[in-house]
Amino acid sequence: MPRSLAGDLTDPEMAQPYMKKDDDDSDIEYSPFFGIEKGAVLQEARAFHDPQLDARRCSQVITKLLYLINQGESFTKVEATEVFFAVTKLFQSNDAGLRRLVYLMIKELSPSSDEVFIVTSSLMKDMNSKTDMYRANAIRVLCRIIDGNLLTQIERYLKQAIVDKNPVVASAALVSGIHLLQANPEIVKRWSNEVQEAVQSRAALVQFHGLALLHQTRQNDRLAVSKLVSSLTRGSVRSPLAQCLLIRYTSQVIRESSNTQSGDRPFFDYLESCLRHKAEMVILEAARKITEMDVTSRELAPAITVLQLFLSSSKPVLRFAAVRTLNKVAITRPLAVTNCNVDLESLMSDQNRSIATLAITTLLKTGNESSVDRLMKQITSFMSDISDEFKIVVIEAIRSLCLKFPLKYRSMMIFLSNSLREEGGFEYKKAIVDSIVTLIGAIPDAKEIGLLHLCEFIEDCEFTYLSSQILHFLGNEGPRTSDPSRYIRYIYNRVILENPTVRASAVSTLAKFGALVDELKPRIFVLLRRCLFDTDDEVRDRATLYLQTLNGEVAVGNSEKDVKEFLFGSFDVPLANLEASLRTYEPSEEPFDISLVSREARSHPLQDKKAPGKKPPAGAPAPAPVSAVDAYQKMLSSIAEFSGFGRLFKSSEPVELTEAETEYAVNVVKHIYENHVVLQYNCTNTIPEQLLEDVTVYVDATDAEEFSEVCSKPLKSLPYDSPGQIFVAFEKPEHVPAIGKFSNVLKFTVKEVDTSSGEADEDGVEDEYQLEDLEIVSADYMLRVAVSNFRNAWENMDPESERVDEYGLGARESLAEAVNAVTSILGMQPCEGTEVVPSNARSHVCLLSGVYIGGVKVLVRLSFGLSGPKEVAMKLAVRSDDPEVSDKIHEIVASG
C-alpha cells in the first residue's frame, strides 16, 4: 500500500482502536481495518457507480476489499462478479493512486475467461499509454489474466516492452514472461533475442529479471545452461542482483559437471573471484555456495575468511547472514569454523537475539571439551532474554554437544534441569525432556541423574502429555538403576495430586517397578490397593488388572516372562488397524482376537496408490484401507479354492501393470501365505465400444523356479468401466521367502458393443494384451510393524540372536538415498523418525522394526557413514526371535 494512502485511511471516521497499552496511558494504536465486515464493504463499493467518482473514497473501499481478500475472506461468484464489474468503471478516473489499486484488485479477483474481455481493451490502452507506470502495471495485470489465444495478439507489444528504455516497463514485461512460461512456454521461448538484449541492459533490475527468464527458458537443457554460464562469467553482468543469480547457476553447473575422480571443477575460479567483489550481497552469495559444495579445506578457507570479516560488520543483516552460513558449515566441518570462535563469542551479547542464538549454537558445535563449562555459564545468563523458538535451537545444540563430549554430561544435565524450572511453553519443555531422554539412552552414566531431574520436573509439570511420557520412560528405565526405590515417592505423588490421565500412567509405572524389582513388590501392592478407591474408572481398572496379574490370579502366559511381556511389552498393533477391526467386529460367542489384527503399519492408504485417471483398485477395501489385510482375508477365505490356505500373512499395495490412460487398466495385489502366494489382478475395461469375456491372465513363472501354479480363477465378463478381479494362486516352500519374476499376459475374447443400445455382438475375437512383469521380492515377506520404544524392545531381545556385519554401499548421492534404499530392500518400518536424515549429515543411525513371515519379530540398527567422496559404508545389526532370521536379513542385504 502507498504510504500516502495508508495515511489517508486513518481518519477518525474509519479508524478504531484495537489495542491499548495501559489503562492510564493515552498511547492508543489504531487500525484502519478493525472490525470491518464484508457486507458493509460491499455496500460501500456502490461508490464505484457514482457519476462523479471520489478517488479518495474509492481508494479506501478498494483497500478494504484487498484487506478482506488477503485475510482469507471468500467472495461468492455473484459477489466477485459484481465487484469486478464495478471496479472496471474506475478506469474512467485519471487518479494515478486509484489506478494502481484497480490493477491490484483485478489481479486478486482473477476474472473468468468470459469476463476478461471487459477489461482487455482498457488494459491494452494503458499498455500503450504515455505514462510509464500505467504501461508497466497494465502489462503485469494483462499477462496475469489472459489465455494463450489472446497472448499471441499482444506478443508484439510484450517483445517491444522487454527492450523499452524505461526499466520499470522492461522489468514488468520480463517478470510477466517468467509467469507466462509455465502455461505458454513455446510463445515465451520466441522472445530469446529480446531477453538476451535485456541481459546486457545497464539497469540492475532489468538485467536481473532478464537473466532469470533466460535461464528458465533453458533450464531443461544442461548444455545450454553451461554455455549461458560460460558466456556470462566473463564479466558482462554488472548488476549485483544478477550476479547473485549467476553465482547460483554457476554452482549448479559445477555440481552437475564436476569430475569427482580428477577433481576438476569448471567455473570454480569465478566463484572465488566473486569473494573479492565490491558488492556485499555478491560476496555473501559466493561464500554461501562455496560452503555448500564438497570442497577441500584450502578451497573453503577464503570463504570462511570473508564470512569472519562480516561477523564484525556494523550492519546486522551482514552479521546475521555470516553467522547463519557458518552455523551450517559447523554441522559438517566444525574444524573449519574454529578460527572464528573469538568473533562468535563477541556476538553472544549482540542486541539482535537471532544473531546471538546462531552464534551460541555455532560455538556449541565448534567448541572443544575444555570450553564446555565456560560456554554453559555464558548461555545460562543468555537464555532468559530469548523466545522459546530460539531456546529450542540452543537446547538441540547442547544435546549434540553432550553426545560429542559425553564426559561433560553433568554440567549439561544441570543446565537442562534448570531450564525445566524456567517459564516456557510446551514445545520448549518437550525439547528439554527429549534431550534428557536421548542423553540417558546414549550415556549410561547419565541415567540416574537424568531420571532424578525428570522426577523433580513432573512435581510441577503443567503439561499432561509430558508427565505421562516421563512416567512411561521412568517405568522402563527406573527399575534398571542401582536404587529403584528412590523414584517410588515421585511416582505415587502423581497418583495423589494429578488429573486422571497422569494418575493412570503413574499406576502403570508403579506396576512395572513391582514386576521388575522383587524387593519392591510388597510396597507396590500396598500402593496399588490404595488406587482401587480412586474416583476414576481407568485408574481403578488398571490397579485391579495389575494387582491380579502380579498376584498370579490372571493367567497371561506360562512364565514370569510372559507376564512381563503382557504388562510392559511394546504394543505392536497400529491403533488405526485395531480401531478398524473393532468397528467391523460382529458380536458373537467367539471373543475378539487381537492376534488376528494386522500388525502392518501402512504409510499410505490404498486409494492414494492408484494411477491417475483410474478407479480405485477393484477389490480393495475402500472404507477402511488401514485394515486392508483383514478385508482381503475375509474376501479370499470366501473363495473355495483359497479357503484352505490358512491365515493371510500380508497383502501388498497395488502394483500397476499398465500405463496410465491405456485401453485396459490392470494392477495386481500380492497376497502372501505361509506356503502360498495369490496374485489378485484388478482389471478395468476403459473402452466403451468393447465387452471382454473369458478374461484371464496367463502367468509365466519360468524365472520363479520355486513357485508352481496350483489354480486360477478367471473373469467371465468385463464390461466397460466395471472393475473385476482375476486370481492366480502359486504354491511355494513353507516359511521360505521365495522370490522371482513373473511375466503376465491378459487374454480375453473381445466383442463389439453398440454404445447407443448397449448390446454386444454375438461373435467375438480372441485377443491378448501384454502386461508389465511382476516381481516377488524379499520385502514382500516382511510386515512393517512399529514398536513404541525401540531401545526397550532391543534390550528385551535375546542378545544371542544378534548378527552384525559391515557393508559398502558404493557411490550414493546422499546418506538419505542410502537409507531409503536399504529400508526399501528390507520392507521394514522406520522407528522414532530415524528415516529422516539431516541435511549435510556425514553419519546417521536408522532404526527399523518388522515381523518376518512365520510371525518372527525383527529389529534392525543401521549405522551409515561416508567413507569417501559419496562412498557410503553401513554397519548392520539385527536381533530377532529366531537367529536364522537374523542371518536371513543379512543375506537379503548382501544380495540386494
SEKOLBA-342485 format. One record per residue (C-alpha): residue in three letters; y, x, z. Coordinates in steps of 0.2 Angstrom, whole numbers, padded with zeros to 4 digits, always signed. Example, Ala and Ser with C-alpha at 12.3 -4.5 7.8 and 13.67 -1.06 7.14 Angstrom:
2
ALA-0022+0062+0039
SER-0005+0068+0036
***
This chain:
896
MET+0000+0000+0000
PRO+0018+0007-0004
ARG+0027+0012+0012
SER+0042+0001+0007
LEU+0030-0014+0005
ALA+0022-0011+0022
GLY+0040-0011+0030
ASP+0044-0027+0021
LEU+0029-0036+0028
THR+0033-0033+0046
ASP+0046-0046+0048
PRO+0047-0057+0063
GLU+0040-0072+0053
MET+0024-0063+0049
ALA+0021-0050+0062
GLN+0011-0055+0078
PRO+0007-0043+0092
TYR-0012-0038+0093
MET-0011-0025+0107
LYS+0000-0022+0122
LYS-0002-0005+0130
ASP+0003-0011+0148
ASP+0009-0027+0155
ASP+0025-0019+0161
ASP+0028-0009+0145
SER+0038-0016+0131
ASP+0029-0005+0118
ILE+0020-0018+0108
GLU+0011-0013+0092
TYR+0012-0026+0078
SER+0000-0030+0064
PRO+0007-0040+0049
PHE-0011-0047+0046
PHE-0015-0053+0064
GLY-0023-0070+0064
ILE-0021-0074+0046
GLU-0033-0087+0038
LYS-0040-0088+0021
GLY-0035-0107+0019
ALA-0017-0103+0024
VAL-0015-0088+0012
LEU-0022-0098-0002
GLN-0009-0112+0001
GLU+0005-0098+0001
ALA-0002-0092-0016
ARG+0006-0108-0024
ALA+0022-0097-0024
PHE+0015-0089-0039
HIS+0018-0105-0049
ASP+0036-0106-0044
PRO+0048-0106-0059
GLN+0059-0094-0050
LEU+0047-0081-0044
ASP+0052-0072-0027
ALA+0045-0055-0030
ARG+0046-0050-0011
ARG+0036-0066-0006
CYS+0023-0064-0019
SER+0020-0046-0014
GLN+0017-0052+0004
VAL+0005-0065-0002
ILE-0005-0053-0013
THR-0005-0040+0001
LYS-0013-0053+0012
LEU-0026-0058-0001
LEU-0031-0040-0004
TYR-0032-0038+0015
LEU-0044-0053+0016
ILE-0055-0046+0002
ASN-0056-0029+0009
GLN-0061-0036+0026
GLY-0076-0044+0018
GLU-0069-0062+0016
SER-0078-0071+0002
PHE-0070-0082-0010
THR-0079-0097-0019
LYS-0080-0097-0038
VAL-0067-0110-0038
GLU-0055-0101-0026
ALA-0057-0085-0035
THR-0053-0093-0052
GLU-0038-0102-0045
VAL-0031-0086-0038
PHE-0034-0076-0054
PHE-0025-0089-0065
ALA-0011-0089-0053
VAL-0009-0070-0052
THR-0009-0069-0071
LYS+0008-0079-0071
LEU+0016-0065-0061
PHE+0016-0054-0077
GLN+0032-0064-0080
SER+0041-0054-0066
ASN+0048-0037-0070
ASP+0047-0031-0052
ALA+0038-0014-0053
GLY+0030-0015-0035
LEU+0024-0033-0038
ARG+0016-0027-0055
ARG+0006-0014-0046
LEU+0000-0026-0034
VAL-0005-0038-0048
TYR-0015-0024-0056
LEU-0024-0021-0039
MET-0028-0040-0037
ILE-0035-0041-0055
LYS-0047-0027-0051
GLU-0053-0034-0035
LEU-0056-0051-0042
SER-0067-0044-0056
PRO-0064-0059-0068
SER-0079-0065-0078
SER-0081-0062-0097
ASP-0074-0080-0101
GLU-0058-0076-0090
VAL-0054-0058-0096
PHE-0046-0064-0112
ILE-0032-0072-0102
VAL-0025-0056-0096
THR-0031-0044-0110
SER-0015-0047-0121
SER-0004-0044-0106
LEU-0013-0028-0101
MET-0013-0021-0119
LYS+0005-0025-0120
ASP+0008-0015-0104
MET-0004-0001-0111
ASN+0009+0002-0125
SER+0024+0000-0113
LYS+0038+0012-0112
THR+0036+0013-0093
ASP+0023+0026-0089
MET+0017+0018-0073
TYR+0013+0002-0082
ARG+0003+0011-0095
ALA-0007+0021-0083
ASN-0011+0006-0072
ALA-0015-0006-0087
ILE-0027+0007-0093
ARG-0036+0008-0077
VAL-0037-0011-0075
LEU-0042-0015-0093
CYS-0056-0002-0093
ARG-0062-0010-0076
ILE-0064-0027-0083
ILE-0068-0026-0102
ASP-0085-0026-0110
GLY-0092-0014-0124
ASN-0086-0026-0138
LEU-0068-0025-0133
LEU-0069-0007-0128
THR-0071-0002-0147
GLN-0055-0012-0151
ILE-0044-0001-0138
GLU-0054+0015-0141
ARG-0040+0022-0152
TYR-0027+0019-0138
LEU-0038+0027-0125
LYS-0040+0043-0135
GLN-0021+0044-0138
ALA-0019+0041-0119
ILE-0030+0056-0115
VAL-0019+0068-0124
ASP-0002+0059-0118
LYS+0011+0071-0112
ASN+0013+0061-0096
PRO+0000+0067-0084
VAL-0002+0051-0075
VAL-0006+0042-0091
ALA-0018+0055-0096
SER-0027+0056-0079
ALA-0029+0037-0079
ALA-0037+0037-0096
LEU-0049+0051-0091
VAL-0054+0043-0074
SER-0057+0027-0084
GLY-0068+0037-0096
ILE-0078+0043-0081
HIS-0081+0024-0076
LEU-0085+0019-0093
LEU-0098+0032-0096
GLN-0110+0023-0085
ALA-0111+0007-0096
ASN-0105+0014-0113
PRO-0110+0032-0114
GLU-0110+0033-0134
ILE-0092+0027-0135
VAL-0085+0040-0122
LYS-0095+0054-0129
ARG-0085+0052-0145
TRP-0069+0057-0136
SER-0076+0075-0134
ASN-0061+0083-0144
GLU-0048+0074-0134
VAL-0056+0078-0117
GLN-0058+0097-0122
GLU-0039+0097-0125
ALA-0036+0089-0108
VAL-0046+0103-0100
GLN-0033+0115-0107
SER-0019+0105-0100
ARG-0006+0113-0089
ALA-0006+0098-0077
ALA-0018+0101-0062
LEU-0025+0083-0061
VAL-0027+0081-0080
GLN-0037+0097-0080
PHE-0047+0092-0065
HIS-0052+0074-0072
GLY-0054+0082-0090
LEU-0067+0094-0083
ALA-0076+0081-0073
LEU-0078+0069-0088
LEU-0083+0084-0100
HIS-0097+0089-0088
GLN-0103+0071-0085
THR-0105+0069-0104
ARG-0116+0085-0105
GLN-0124+0084-0088
ASN-0141+0080-0095
ASP-0141+0095-0107
ARG-0144+0111-0097
LEU-0139+0122-0111
ALA-0123+0113-0115
VAL-0118+0114-0096
SER-0122+0133-0096
LYS-0111+0135-0112
LEU-0097+0125-0104
VAL-0098+0136-0088
SER-0098+0152-0098
SER-0083+0147-0108
LEU-0073+0141-0093
THR-0077+0155-0081
ARG-0067+0167-0092
GLY-0050+0161-0085
SER-0044+0146-0094
VAL-0045+0135-0079
ARG-0029+0136-0069
SER-0029+0120-0058
PRO-0037+0124-0040
LEU-0045+0107-0041
ALA-0053+0110-0057
GLN-0058+0127-0051
CYS-0067+0120-0036
LEU-0077+0108-0049
LEU-0081+0123-0059
ILE-0087+0133-0044
ARG-0099+0118-0041
TYR-0105+0118-0059
THR-0107+0137-0059
SER-0118+0136-0043
GLN-0129+0123-0051
VAL-0132+0133-0066
ILE-0136+0148-0055
ARG-0149+0138-0046
GLU-0157+0132-0062
SER-0157+0148-0071
SER-0160+0161-0058
ASN-0174+0173-0061
THR-0182+0175-0044
GLN-0193+0190-0049
SER-0179+0201-0056
GLY-0165+0194-0045
ASP-0153+0191-0060
ARG-0140+0178-0056
PRO-0129+0173-0071
PHE-0111+0170-0066
PHE-0113+0176-0048
ASP-0099+0188-0051
TYR-0087+0174-0055
LEU-0091+0166-0038
GLU-0087+0182-0029
SER-0071+0184-0039
CYS-0066+0166-0033
LEU-0066+0173-0015
ARG-0051+0183-0020
HIS-0042+0168-0027
LYS-0024+0163-0021
ALA-0029+0145-0018
GLU-0037+0142-0001
MET-0047+0127-0007
VAL-0055+0138-0021
ILE-0059+0152-0008
LEU-0067+0139+0004
GLU-0077+0131-0010
ALA-0084+0148-0017
ALA-0088+0154+0001
ARG-0097+0137+0004
LYS-0108+0138-0012
ILE-0112+0156-0009
THR-0118+0152+0008
GLU-0129+0138+0002
MET-0138+0150-0010
ASP-0153+0161-0007
VAL-0143+0177-0007
THR-0146+0194+0001
SER-0136+0200+0016
ARG-0125+0211+0005
GLU-0121+0196-0006
LEU-0117+0185+0009
ALA-0106+0197+0018
PRO-0090+0194+0008
ALA-0091+0175+0010
ILE-0094+0177+0029
THR-0078+0189+0029
VAL-0066+0176+0021
LEU-0073+0162+0032
GLN-0070+0173+0048
LEU-0052+0176+0042
PHE-0049+0157+0041
LEU-0055+0155+0059
SER-0039+0162+0065
SER-0028+0151+0052
SER-0014+0141+0059
LYS-0020+0126+0048
PRO-0033+0115+0057
VAL-0041+0110+0041
LEU-0045+0128+0036
ARG-0052+0132+0054
PHE-0062+0116+0053
ALA-0069+0120+0035
ALA-0073+0138+0040
VAL-0082+0134+0056
ARG-0092+0120+0049
THR-0098+0131+0035
LEU-0103+0145+0047
ASN-0112+0132+0058
LYS-0123+0128+0043
VAL-0126+0146+0040
ALA-0131+0149+0058
ILE-0145+0137+0056
THR-0155+0148+0044
ARG-0146+0165+0046
PRO-0139+0167+0063
LEU-0138+0186+0062
ALA-0126+0185+0048
VAL-0113+0175+0059
THR-0114+0186+0074
ASN-0099+0196+0069
CYS-0088+0180+0070
ASN-0093+0177+0088
VAL-0077+0183+0096
ASP-0067+0172+0084
LEU-0078+0157+0088
GLU-0076+0159+0106
SER-0057+0158+0104
LEU-0060+0141+0095
MET-0069+0134+0110
SER-0052+0129+0118
ASP-0045+0123+0101
GLN-0035+0107+0103
ASN-0045+0099+0089
ARG-0061+0093+0098
SER-0071+0093+0081
ILE-0067+0112+0079
ALA-0071+0116+0097
THR-0088+0107+0096
LEU-0093+0116+0080
ALA-0088+0132+0087
ILE-0098+0129+0103
THR-0114+0124+0093
THR-0112+0139+0081
LEU-0111+0150+0096
LEU-0127+0142+0104
LYS-0136+0146+0088
THR-0130+0164+0086
GLY-0129+0169+0104
ASN-0141+0181+0112
GLU-0151+0179+0128
SER-0138+0189+0138
SER-0124+0177+0133
VAL-0133+0161+0138
ASP-0126+0160+0156
ARG-0108+0163+0150
LEU-0109+0150+0137
MET-0116+0137+0148
LYS-0101+0140+0160
GLN-0089+0138+0146
ILE-0097+0122+0139
THR-0098+0114+0157
SER-0079+0113+0158
PHE-0078+0108+0139
MET-0089+0093+0140
SER-0078+0081+0149
ASP-0065+0082+0135
ILE-0075+0076+0120
SER-0083+0060+0115
ASP-0101+0055+0116
GLU-0104+0059+0097
PHE-0099+0077+0100
LYS-0108+0078+0116
ILE-0124+0074+0107
VAL-0121+0088+0095
VAL-0119+0100+0109
ILE-0135+0094+0118
GLU-0145+0096+0102
ALA-0139+0114+0100
ILE-0143+0118+0119
ARG-0161+0111+0116
SER-0163+0123+0101
LEU-0156+0137+0111
CYS-0168+0134+0125
LEU-0183+0134+0114
LYS-0176+0150+0107
PHE-0174+0158+0124
PRO-0187+0150+0135
LEU-0184+0161+0150
LYS-0167+0153+0152
TYR-0174+0136+0154
ARG-0167+0135+0172
SER-0149+0136+0168
MET-0151+0124+0154
MET-0161+0111+0164
ILE-0147+0112+0177
PHE-0134+0109+0164
LEU-0144+0094+0156
SER-0147+0087+0173
ASN-0128+0087+0177
SER-0124+0079+0161
LEU-0136+0065+0165
ARG-0125+0061+0180
GLU-0109+0060+0170
GLU-0102+0045+0162
GLY-0109+0042+0144
GLY-0117+0029+0133
PHE-0135+0025+0129
GLU-0136+0037+0114
TYR-0129+0051+0124
LYS-0141+0049+0139
LYS-0156+0046+0127
ALA-0152+0063+0118
ILE-0152+0072+0135
VAL-0168+0063+0141
ASP-0176+0068+0124
SER-0171+0086+0126
ILE-0178+0087+0143
VAL-0194+0079+0137
THR-0195+0091+0122
LEU-0192+0106+0134
ILE-0206+0101+0146
GLY-0218+0100+0131
ALA-0213+0117+0124
ILE-0210+0127+0140
PRO-0224+0124+0153
ASP-0214+0132+0167
ALA-0200+0119+0165
LYS-0212+0104+0168
GLU-0209+0102+0187
ILE-0190+0105+0187
GLY-0188+0094+0172
LEU-0198+0080+0179
LEU-0188+0080+0195
HIS-0172+0079+0186
LEU-0178+0064+0176
CYS-0184+0056+0193
GLU-0166+0059+0200
PHE-0159+0051+0184
ILE-0169+0035+0185
GLU-0162+0032+0203
ASP-0145+0027+0195
CYS-0150+0024+0177
GLU-0142+0008+0170
PHE-0152+0008+0154
THR-0169-0002+0155
TYR-0176+0007+0139
LEU-0173+0024+0146
SER-0180+0020+0163
SER-0196+0013+0155
GLN-0198+0028+0144
ILE-0196+0040+0158
LEU-0208+0031+0169
HIS-0221+0031+0154
PHE-0218+0050+0152
LEU-0219+0053+0171
GLY-0236+0044+0171
ASN-0243+0056+0158
GLU-0236+0072+0165
GLY-0234+0070+0183
PRO-0252+0069+0188
ARG-0255+0086+0180
THR-0242+0095+0191
SER-0246+0105+0207
ASP-0239+0092+0218
PRO-0240+0074+0211
SER-0236+0066+0227
ARG-0218+0071+0226
TYR-0215+0058+0212
ILE-0223+0043+0220
ARG-0207+0039+0230
TYR-0196+0039+0215
ILE-0208+0028+0205
TYR-0211+0015+0219
ASN-0192+0013+0222
ARG-0191+0007+0204
VAL-0204-0007+0209
ILE-0192-0012+0223
LEU-0175-0010+0215
GLU-0176-0013+0196
ASN-0177-0028+0184
PRO-0195-0035+0179
THR-0197-0024+0164
VAL-0194-0007+0173
ARG-0205-0014+0188
ALA-0219-0017+0176
SER-0218+0001+0169
ALA-0217+0008+0187
VAL-0233-0002+0191
SER-0242+0006+0176
THR-0236+0023+0181
LEU-0242+0021+0199
ALA-0259+0016+0192
LYS-0260+0032+0181
PHE-0257+0043+0197
GLY-0271+0033+0206
ALA-0283+0035+0191
LEU-0280+0054+0188
VAL-0277+0060+0206
ASP-0291+0056+0218
GLU-0282+0061+0234
LEU-0268+0048+0230
LYS-0279+0034+0226
PRO-0279+0026+0244
ARG-0260+0027+0244
ILE-0258+0019+0227
PHE-0270+0005+0232
VAL-0258+0000+0246
LEU-0243+0001+0234
LEU-0251-0009+0221
ARG-0256-0023+0233
ARG-0238-0025+0238
CYS-0235-0028+0220
LEU-0246-0043+0220
PHE-0232-0053+0229
ASP-0219-0049+0215
THR-0209-0063+0208
ASP-0213-0058+0190
ASP-0229-0063+0182
GLU-0230-0047+0171
VAL-0229-0036+0187
ARG-0242-0046+0196
ASP-0254-0047+0182
ARG-0253-0028+0179
ALA-0255-0024+0198
THR-0270-0036+0198
LEU-0278-0028+0182
TYR-0276-0010+0188
LEU-0282-0014+0206
GLN-0298-0022+0199
THR-0301-0009+0186
LEU-0298+0006+0198
ASN-0310-0003+0211
GLY-0323-0005+0198
GLU-0323-0024+0198
VAL-0319-0025+0180
ALA-0331-0016+0168
VAL-0322-0007+0154
GLY-0335+0006+0150
ASN-0349+0016+0155
SER-0340+0030+0164
GLU-0324+0035+0173
LYS-0318+0042+0156
ASP-0319+0025+0148
VAL-0309+0018+0162
LYS-0295+0031+0160
GLU-0296+0028+0141
PHE-0294+0009+0143
LEU-0279+0011+0155
PHE-0270+0026+0148
GLY-0276+0029+0131
SER-0264+0028+0116
PHE-0263+0011+0109
ASP-0268+0014+0091
VAL-0266-0003+0084
PRO-0250-0006+0075
LEU-0241-0020+0083
ALA-0237-0029+0067
ASN-0255-0029+0062
LEU-0260-0036+0079
GLU-0247-0049+0078
ALA-0253-0054+0060
SER-0271-0055+0066
LEU-0267-0066+0081
ARG-0257-0078+0070
THR-0272-0080+0059
TYR-0285-0081+0073
GLU-0293-0098+0074
PRO-0298-0103+0092
SER-0317-0104+0094
GLU-0331-0100+0106
GLU-0331-0082+0099
PRO-0317-0072+0108
PHE-0303-0062+0098
ASP-0310-0045+0095
ILE-0296-0032+0094
SER-0308-0019+0087
LEU-0308-0029+0071
VAL-0289-0027+0069
SER-0284-0014+0055
ARG-0278+0002+0063
GLU-0269+0007+0047
ALA-0250+0009+0048
ARG-0243+0004+0031
SER-0227+0012+0027
HIS-0223-0001+0013
PRO-0228-0019+0011
LEU-0239-0023-0003
GLN-0226-0033-0013
ASP-0215-0018-0013
LYS-0228-0008-0024
LYS-0229-0020-0039
ALA-0222-0014-0055
PRO-0205-0020-0061
GLY-0206-0037-0070
LYS-0224-0040-0064
LYS-0230-0053-0052
PRO-0237-0048-0035
PRO-0254-0041-0037
ALA-0267-0056-0038
GLY-0277-0057-0023
ALA-0265-0048-0012
PRO-0262-0057+0004
ALA-0243-0061+0002
PRO-0240-0070+0018
ALA-0244-0055+0029
PRO-0245-0039+0020
VAL-0247-0029+0035
SER-0264-0037+0039
ALA-0270-0034+0021
VAL-0287-0027+0026
ASP-0290-0042+0037
ALA-0286-0054+0022
TYR-0296-0043+0010
GLN-0311-0043+0022
LYS-0311-0062+0023
MET-0310-0063+0004
LEU-0323-0051+0000
SER-0335-0057+0013
SER-0334-0074+0004
ILE-0341-0067-0012
ALA-0360-0067-0011
GLU-0363-0050-0020
PHE-0352-0041-0007
SER-0356-0050+0009
GLY-0370-0038+0014
PHE-0358-0023+0013
GLY-0353-0024+0031
ARG-0336-0021+0039
LEU-0322-0016+0027
PHE-0315+0001+0032
LYS-0299+0002+0021
SER-0291-0006+0006
SER-0278+0004-0004
GLU-0262+0000-0011
PRO-0262-0007-0028
VAL-0263+0006-0042
GLU-0255+0002-0058
LEU-0267+0005-0073
THR-0254-0001-0087
GLU-0236+0002-0091
ALA-0223-0010-0086
GLU-0219-0024-0099
THR-0236-0022-0108
GLU-0246-0036-0115
TYR-0259-0035-0101
ALA-0254-0030-0083
VAL-0268-0023-0073
ASN-0268-0015-0056
VAL-0283-0010-0045
VAL-0286-0010-0026
LYS-0299+0001-0019
HIS-0310-0006-0005
ILE-0319+0007+0005
TYR-0335+0003+0015
GLU-0347+0014+0024
ASN-0358+0016+0008
HIS-0350+0006-0005
VAL-0334+0005-0015
VAL-0327-0011-0023
LEU-0314-0010-0036
GLN-0303-0026-0037
TYR-0294-0027-0054
ASN-0280-0038-0053
CYS-0276-0044-0071
THR-0261-0054-0079
ASN-0260-0060-0097
THR-0242-0059-0102
ILE-0244-0066-0120
PRO-0241-0085-0121
GLU-0250-0086-0138
GLN-0266-0080-0131
LEU-0280-0085-0120
LEU-0293-0072-0114
GLU-0311-0077-0110
ASP-0326-0067-0103
VAL-0314-0054-0096
THR-0322-0039-0088
VAL-0319-0021-0085
TYR-0331-0008-0092
VAL-0330+0007-0079
ASP-0337+0024-0085
ALA-0342+0034-0069
THR-0348+0050-0079
ASP-0335+0060-0069
ALA-0340+0052-0052
GLU-0358+0058-0051
GLU-0361+0052-0033
PHE-0357+0034-0037
SER-0369+0021-0045
GLU-0363+0004-0051
VAL-0373-0010-0042
CYS-0364-0026-0048
SER-0349-0033-0056
LYS-0340-0050-0056
PRO-0331-0054-0072
LEU-0317-0067-0075
LYS-0322-0082-0085
SER-0304-0086-0092
LEU-0287-0078-0090
PRO-0273-0090-0097
TYR-0255-0084-0099
ASP-0246-0079-0083
SER-0261-0084-0072
PRO-0267-0069-0062
GLY-0286-0067-0060
GLN-0297-0054-0052
ILE-0312-0044-0058
PHE-0323-0034-0046
VAL-0335-0019-0049
ALA-0345-0013-0035
PHE-0352+0005-0033
GLU-0365+0012-0021
LYS-0361+0030-0013
PRO-0370+0040+0001
GLU-0367+0033+0018
HIS-0352+0041+0028
VAL-0350+0054+0014
PRO-0332+0054+0007
ALA-0337+0055-0012
ILE-0323+0057-0024
GLY-0322+0056-0043
LYS-0313+0049-0058
PHE-0317+0033-0067
SER-0312+0028-0085
ASN-0308+0009-0087
VAL-0308-0002-0102
LEU-0303-0020-0102
LYS-0315-0030-0113
PHE-0312-0049-0117
THR-0313-0062-0131
VAL-0295-0067-0137
LYS-0291-0085-0143
GLU-0275-0090-0151
VAL-0265-0104-0142
ASP-0254-0117-0149
THR-0239-0115-0137
SER-0232-0132-0142
SER-0248-0141-0137
GLY-0256-0128-0126
GLU-0273-0130-0135
ALA-0283-0114-0139
ASP-0294-0111-0155
GLU-0312-0113-0153
ASP-0316-0097-0161
GLY-0311-0080-0153
VAL-0311-0062-0157
GLU-0319-0049-0146
ASP-0306-0035-0141
GLU-0303-0022-0129
TYR-0288-0013-0120
GLN-0289+0005-0114
LEU-0283+0006-0096
GLU-0277+0022-0086
ASP-0290+0032-0077
LEU-0293+0029-0059
GLU-0297+0042-0045
ILE-0305+0040-0028
VAL-0299+0054-0018
SER-0302+0061+0000
ALA-0286+0052+0006
ASP-0295+0035+0002
TYR-0307+0038+0017
MET-0293+0041+0030
LEU-0284+0027+0039
ARG-0266+0030+0043
VAL-0266+0027+0062
ALA-0251+0031+0073
VAL-0253+0037+0091
SER-0239+0034+0103
ASN-0240+0050+0112
PHE-0247+0064+0101
ARG-0247+0078+0114
ASN-0256+0067+0126
ALA-0269+0062+0113
TRP-0271+0080+0108
GLU-0275+0086+0125
ASN-0287+0072+0128
MET-0297+0078+0113
ASP-0311+0090+0116
PRO-0305+0107+0113
GLU-0322+0112+0106
SER-0319+0101+0091
GLU-0303+0111+0086
ARG-0303+0121+0070
VAL-0289+0132+0065
ASP-0286+0141+0049
GLU-0271+0148+0038
TYR-0267+0144+0020
GLY-0255+0150+0007
LEU-0247+0135-0002
GLY-0239+0146-0016
ALA-0221+0143-0023
ARG-0213+0127-0017
GLU-0195+0120-0020
SER-0194+0117-0001
LEU-0203+0115+0015
ALA-0201+0096+0013
GLU-0211+0097-0003
ALA-0225+0106+0005
VAL-0225+0094+0020
ASN-0226+0079+0008
ALA-0240+0087-0002
VAL-0251+0091+0012
THR-0248+0074+0020
SER-0252+0065+0004
ILE-0268+0075+0001
LEU-0274+0070+0019
GLY-0268+0052+0019
MET-0264+0053+0037
GLN-0249+0045+0047
PRO-0235+0057+0052
CYS-0231+0055+0071
GLU-0214+0056+0080
GLY-0204+0058+0065
THR-0211+0075+0061
GLU-0212+0071+0042
VAL-0193+0074+0041
VAL-0189+0092+0038
PRO-0171+0098+0042
SER-0161+0105+0028
ASN-0162+0123+0025
ALA-0176+0125+0038
ARG-0187+0140+0037
SER-0201+0134+0048
HIS-0207+0116+0053
VAL-0221+0108+0063
CYS-0228+0091+0057
LEU-0240+0081+0067
LEU-0252+0069+0059
SER-0265+0056+0065
GLY-0278+0045+0057
VAL-0296+0038+0058
TYR-0309+0045+0046
ILE-0322+0035+0039
GLY-0335+0031+0052
GLY-0322+0027+0065
VAL-0318+0046+0069
LYS-0301+0049+0077
VAL-0292+0064+0069
LEU-0277+0074+0075
VAL-0268+0087+0064
ARG-0255+0100+0068
LEU-0247+0108+0053
SER-0236+0123+0055
PHE-0226+0128+0040
GLY-0216+0144+0036
LEU-0208+0153+0022
SER-0217+0169+0019
GLY-0206+0175+0004
PRO-0194+0168-0009
LYS-0200+0150-0009
GLU-0218+0155-0004
VAL-0224+0143+0009
ALA-0238+0148+0022
MET-0247+0135+0033
LYS-0257+0135+0049
LEU-0268+0120+0050
ALA-0276+0115+0067
VAL-0287+0100+0068
ARG-0295+0091+0083
SER-0307+0076+0081
ASP-0320+0066+0089
ASP-0333+0075+0078
PRO-0332+0094+0075
GLU-0340+0091+0057
VAL-0325+0080+0053
SER-0313+0094+0058
ASP-0322+0106+0046
LYS-0321+0092+0033
ILE-0302+0091+0035
HIS-0301+0110+0031
GLU-0312+0108+0016
ILE-0301+0094+0009
VAL-0285+0105+0011
ALA-0294+0121+0004
SER-0299+0111-0011
GLY-0283+0102-0013
***
